[in-house]
Amino acid sequence: MSLSVGQVATLAGITVRTLHHYDEIALLTPGERTHTGHRRYTDADLIRLQQILLYRELGFPLDEIAVILDAPHTDELTHLRRQHELLTRQARRLNEVINAVERALDAHTLQIPLTPDERFEIFGTFRPEDHTPEVERRWGATPQYAESRRRVATHTPADWLQLKAEAAALVDDLTAALKAGLPADSDHTMDLAERHRGHISRWFYPCTPDLHQGLGDLYVTDPRFTATFDRHAPGLAAYLRLAIHANATRRPA
């Protein structure tokens, strides 16, 4: 049994034009045609369409979805497990952001400083002040350091929690891209690198593409940074560095 393009469009909640486009770019070619040339979609086509729409929901561009779906030694169960993991992470991140925004609303109203409990929630056992001498020795004379100190001094508890949630979401997305096998210079991964640069610019100092490349290099030359990233996925630090350099070429200063 097969379905017409109109039936599939209605079933999937997309337009006929979208299905035509997927056919034109060879992302979803219907398995059958009528004698008059009309498209007919088989069960296998519907399964592939489901995978396409799920990956689109997760933010992957169409060309990269084609690479993922056509990779050797992958089947429907593999994709479903991967998508379940990505969607679960996305849901967890959304909950974290919602909680951070709620704390931001409370903190904006109450204007409370960091308590010991909040400090532990934000930083854990990490003590930023323990690293102040090294940071000042390496970057103390730079305008970026001065700007970062100025901004950090104004961060509220809610700011720190939101910053932490954004950073965790970004690392989760980078980890997902790495595990999905996306090249570091793919549009999706470079967009994540640009998001990383925007995160730094928003919370700490204006991070130009050149500065960002230097930061990416630091992630692989300083074992402490490398370990921080690679505990999420082996090779994540190097992957981020490559994405940062590719993005800097795409978006020159």
N, C-alpha and C positions, 0 to 999 in steps of 0.2 A: 504494500500500500504506500502511495506517495501523495504529497500535498502540493497544491499550487502555490505560487509566490504570494498571492493574496491571503491564502489560508495561513501560511507560515508567518506572514507579517502580523496578522491579527493574533495568532497564538503567542508570538514572542513580544508583542507590544512595540514593534518597530515599524518603519515605513517600508513600502515596496521599493522605494528608491534606495534605501539602505541595503537591501538584499541585492539589488542590481549592482550597487557599488562594490559590495563584497565579491560578487561574481567577476566584475571587471578587473579587480586587482588580484584575482585568483586566491582570495582568502577563503571563500566558501563557494565552490562550484557545485551546482546541483547535480546529483548523481544520475538524473534522468531528464530526457526531453521528449515532448510529444512529437508526433509526426509533423506538426506545424511549427516546431521549434520553441514551444513554451516550456519554461522551467518547471521541473517537478522535483520535490525534495524528499529524500528517503529518510529512514530512521537514523542512519549514520550521519546524514547531513544535519539533522536536528540536534544530534549529540554534539557535533562540532560547533553549531551555532550557539548552543548553551555555553560551551567553553569560551567562545569568542566574547559573548555578552558578559560573562563573569569576569574575564580578564579586563574588559573595557571598564566595568564597574570598579575594578581595582586600580584603574588609571593607566594601564598599559596602552601605548599607541598601536595602531593596527599592524604596522610593519613588524613590530617586535612580537605581537601575538602570533603572527604567521611563523616566525622563527621558533617560538616556544612550542606551538602545536605540531610543527613538522620535525621537531627534534627526534632523532632515533631513540628507540627503546623507551618510549613514553606511551602510556595508554590512558583510557578514561579515568581509571582509578587513581593513577599517579597525579593527573591534573586535579581531580576532585580533592585529594588529600592536600595538595599544594594550595589550592584555593581556600580550603577550609582553614588552613594555618594562616594564610594572609588575611582572610576576613576576620578571624578571631583576634589577630593582632590589631586590625583596624578598629574593631569594636572596643578592645581594651584601651586603645589610644584615645578614642572618642570619650570614653568614660573618664580618663585621666584629664583630658582637656576640660570637660564639663566640671569636674571637681575643682580644677585650677581656677576656672572662671568664677565658680561659686565662692572660692576663697578670696579671689580678687575683689568681688563685690563686698564681702564682709570686711576685708582689710581696708578697702577704700573708705568704708563708713567708720570703722573703728580707729584707723591709723595706729595700729599696734606695732611695736618693734619685734625683732626676732626673739622668741623665747628659746630656752635650751631645747625644748621638745621640737619646736619648729626647725631649729637649726639642725638637729639630728635628722629630722625628716627630709630636709633639703640636701644636706651634705653627707649624711651618714657619719662614718668615722673619719672622713677626709677633713683635714683642717687647712683651709686656704692660707691662713697666716703662717703656717709652717714653711710655705714655699715663697714667702715674700722676698727674702734676701736673694734667692736665685733669680726670681722674676725681675727684680729691680736691677740686678747685675746685668742681665741679658737684654732687657728692653726698657729700663728705667729712663733712658734719655730720649725715647721716641715719643712723638705726639700721640701715637696710638695708645701707649701706656697711660699717658696723662688723661686722655679722653675716657679710657676704660675705667680708671679709678674714679673719675667724676661721675660716670653713669652708675657704676656699681654702688657708690655711696647713696644713690637715690632709690635703689631697688627696695621695694617693700617685700614682706614675706610672700605675699601673693605673686609678686613679680618673679621671685625666685622659683616658686612652684610652677608657674606657667613656663618659665624658661626651661626648667628641668623636664616638663612634660613635652615641650616642643623638641628638645634635644633627643629625648628617648624615642619619640615618634620618627624622627629623621633617621636615627640609627636602625630602627626596625625596618624602615622602608629600604635603606641601603642593604641591609642584611637580606631582605626578600629579593631584591634585584640581583644580588650576588648569587643566591641559592637558585634563582630562576635561570641563571646562566646568561644574563644580559651582559653584553660587552660594556666596559667602563666608558666607552665613547658613544654609547647609544643615546638617543635623545632623552629617554626616560632617566637614565643614570646621570647624564649631565644636568638635567633639571633638578635632580636631588642635590648635586654639587652646588648648583646656583642657590638652592634653598638653604644649604649650609652656609654659604657666603652671606645670604640675607639675614640668617639667624645671628651671625657674628656682628653684622652691621647694625642690626636692630638693638642688640643688648649690650654691646661692648664698644666697638669703634668702627668707623667707616672702613670696610675691608675691600680694597680694590682687587681686581683679578691678579695683579702681580703679588700683592701681599698674601692673597689666598693660596697661590702656588707655593710660596715659601712656607706657609702653614702646612700645606699638604706634604711637603718634603719633610717637615719636622715630624709628622706622624709616622714616618718610616725610619727616620734616623735616630729618634729618641725612643729607646725600648719601652719607656713608661707609657708614652702615647700609643705605641704599637700594641702593647698588651691590653690597654683599655679598649681599643677597638676590636682586637682579635679575640677577645673573650666572648664576643657575640657570634663571630664566625671567623675561622682561620682565613687570613689573607684580606680581611676587611679594610685594614689600614692602607695597604698597598692599593686595593681596589678604589678606595676613596681618593687617594693621591692621583691615580690615573684619571679619574673622573674630573677632579679639580683642574688638572692640566688641560684636559680636553675641553672643558667648559671655558677656560680662560682663552683658549684659541678661538672658540666659537664666539665668545663675548670679549673682544679685546678692550683694554683700558682706554 
